[in-house]
Amino acid sequence: MLPPPQPAPRLEPRAPLSNPAFEKARTGLWASLQKHLAAVYAAEARFLQAVAFADALPFAAAAASTEQLEDYARCRAALRDLHTDETAQLEVLTKAIRTKGYSEDEKKQLYLLIAGYLDIAGTAFDLLRTHVPTPLPKEEEQEETAARFDRVRKFARLNVKGIKGLLGGA
């Protein structure tokens, strides 16, 4: 009599050995981005509350009280300063990732986290352009910050997609 058939051994794919330095960096980046998003969300909420008096955007400054305009200016300055600070930190962070000895796949993971953050934070920072009084004097520093933020966003996306993706490769 033949013994009953034995089930084939299950072959589980082995997870590649992870780079401990990368794991630490990814975990740290994730925690840091969550904290930064909390600050962005808080500044966005204060800014939206400060402009809640407006019936339409852009709004007529003459339709707001002096107190409302002062509160708006204070909250706008806070959001603008946060935008400037976040952009500077993201520029440094993307440069650091580029120069680290991580594999390309590891770098893509970090850039993907950053790209997600940039998309979410970018919606809050776009309020600086859309929720304004008419006429708003030109703010060269804010325009430069917005351009730098957009360059970091494009750089992160480029690194997630990779050169092969741009050339139509795998």
C-alpha positions as CSV (number, residue, x, y, z in Angstrom):
1,M,0.0,0.0,0.0
2,L,1.3,3.5,-0.9
3,P,1.5,6.1,1.8
4,P,-0.9,9.0,1.4
5,P,0.4,11.8,-0.8
6,Q,2.2,14.5,1.2
7,P,1.3,18.1,0.4
8,A,4.0,19.9,-1.5
9,P,6.0,22.1,0.8
10,R,4.9,25.7,0.7
11,L,7.5,27.9,-0.7
12,E,7.2,31.4,0.8
13,P,9.0,34.1,-1.0
14,R,11.8,35.3,1.2
15,A,11.7,38.9,2.1
16,P,15.0,40.5,1.0
17,L,17.2,41.4,3.9
18,S,16.4,45.0,4.7
19,N,18.9,47.7,5.2
20,P,18.6,48.7,8.9
21,A,19.8,52.2,8.2
22,F,17.1,52.5,5.5
23,E,14.4,51.1,7.8
24,K,15.3,53.7,10.4
25,A,15.3,56.5,7.8
26,R,11.9,55.4,6.4
27,T,10.3,55.1,9.9
28,G,11.8,58.5,10.9
29,L,10.7,60.1,7.7
30,W,7.1,58.7,8.1
31,A,6.9,60.0,11.7
32,S,8.3,63.4,10.7
33,L,6.0,63.8,7.8
34,Q,3.0,63.1,10.0
35,K,4.1,65.8,12.5
36,H,4.6,68.2,9.6
37,L,1.2,67.4,8.2
38,A,-0.4,68.1,11.6
39,A,1.2,71.6,11.5
40,V,0.1,72.2,8.0
41,Y,-3.5,71.1,8.8
42,A,-3.6,73.4,11.8
43,A,-2.3,76.4,9.9
44,E,-4.7,75.6,7.1
45,A,-7.7,75.4,9.5
46,R,-6.7,78.8,11.1
47,F,-6.3,80.4,7.7
48,L,-9.7,79.1,6.4
49,Q,-11.3,80.3,9.6
50,A,-9.8,83.7,9.2
51,V,-11.1,84.1,5.7
52,A,-14.6,82.6,6.5
53,F,-16.1,86.1,6.3
54,A,-15.6,86.2,2.5
55,D,-18.6,85.4,0.4
56,A,-16.5,85.0,-2.8
57,L,-12.8,84.6,-3.6
58,P,-10.9,86.6,-4.3
59,F,-12.6,88.8,-1.7
60,A,-13.1,92.5,-1.5
61,A,-10.9,93.9,1.3
62,A,-13.4,96.7,1.8
63,A,-16.1,94.2,2.7
64,A,-14.2,93.0,5.8
65,S,-13.7,94.8,9.1
66,T,-10.3,95.9,10.3
67,E,-10.2,93.1,12.9
68,Q,-11.1,90.5,10.2
69,L,-8.3,91.8,7.9
70,E,-5.8,91.8,10.7
71,D,-6.7,88.2,11.7
72,Y,-6.5,87.3,8.0
73,A,-3.1,88.9,7.6
74,R,-1.8,87.1,10.7
75,C,-3.0,83.7,9.7
76,R,-1.8,84.2,6.1
77,A,1.6,85.2,7.3
78,A,1.8,82.1,9.5
79,L,0.8,79.8,6.6
80,R,3.2,81.6,4.3
81,D,6.1,81.2,6.8
82,L,5.2,77.5,7.2
83,H,5.3,77.2,3.4
84,T,8.7,78.8,3.3
85,D,10.1,76.6,6.1
86,E,8.7,73.4,4.8
87,T,10.1,74.1,1.3
88,A,13.6,74.7,2.7
89,Q,13.4,71.5,4.8
90,L,12.2,69.5,1.8
91,E,15.0,70.8,-0.4
92,V,17.5,69.6,2.2
93,L,15.8,66.3,2.6
94,T,15.7,65.5,-1.1
95,K,19.4,66.3,-1.4
96,A,20.2,64.1,1.6
97,I,18.2,61.2,0.1
98,R,20.0,61.6,-3.3
99,T,23.4,61.4,-1.7
100,K,22.8,58.5,0.7
101,G,23.9,55.0,-0.2
102,Y,20.4,53.6,-0.4
103,S,19.4,51.3,-3.3
104,E,17.3,52.9,-6.0
105,D,14.2,51.1,-4.8
106,E,14.8,52.4,-1.3
107,K,15.2,55.9,-2.5
108,K,12.0,55.6,-4.5
109,Q,10.2,54.6,-1.3
110,L,11.4,57.7,0.5
111,Y,10.6,59.9,-2.5
112,L,7.1,58.4,-2.6
113,L,6.5,59.3,1.0
114,I,7.7,62.9,0.2
115,A,5.6,63.1,-2.9
116,G,2.5,62.2,-1.0
117,Y,3.3,64.8,1.6
118,L,3.9,67.4,-1.1
119,D,0.6,66.7,-2.7
120,I,-1.3,67.0,0.6
121,A,0.6,70.0,1.9
122,G,0.4,71.7,-1.6
123,T,-3.3,71.9,-1.4
124,A,-3.1,73.9,1.8
125,F,-0.3,76.1,0.5
126,D,-2.3,76.8,-2.7
127,L,-4.7,78.7,-0.5
128,L,-2.1,81.5,-0.3
129,R,-2.8,82.0,-4.0
130,T,-6.6,81.6,-4.1
131,H,-7.9,83.0,-0.8
132,V,-6.7,86.6,-1.3
133,P,-8.2,90.1,-1.3
134,T,-8.4,92.0,-4.5
135,P,-6.1,93.6,-5.3
136,L,-3.3,91.7,-3.6
137,P,0.2,93.3,-3.9
138,K,2.7,91.1,-5.7
139,E,4.7,88.9,-3.2
140,E,7.9,88.0,-4.9
141,E,9.2,85.9,-1.9
142,Q,6.0,83.9,-1.9
143,E,6.1,83.4,-5.6
144,E,9.7,82.1,-5.3
145,T,8.8,79.8,-2.5
146,A,5.9,78.4,-4.5
147,A,8.3,77.8,-7.5
148,R,10.8,76.1,-5.2
149,F,8.1,73.9,-3.7
150,D,6.9,72.9,-7.2
151,R,10.5,72.0,-8.2
152,V,10.8,69.7,-5.1
153,R,7.5,68.1,-6.0
154,K,8.6,67.5,-9.6
155,F,11.9,66.1,-8.4
156,A,10.3,63.7,-6.0
157,R,7.8,62.5,-8.7
158,L,10.7,62.1,-11.2
159,N,12.6,60.0,-8.7
160,V,9.6,57.8,-8.0
161,K,8.9,57.3,-11.7
162,G,12.6,56.9,-12.6
163,I,14.4,57.5,-15.8
164,K,13.3,54.2,-17.2
165,G,9.7,55.2,-16.7
166,L,10.3,58.5,-18.5
167,L,11.9,56.6,-21.4
168,G,9.0,54.2,-21.7
169,G,10.9,51.3,-20.1
170,A,9.8,49.0,-17.3
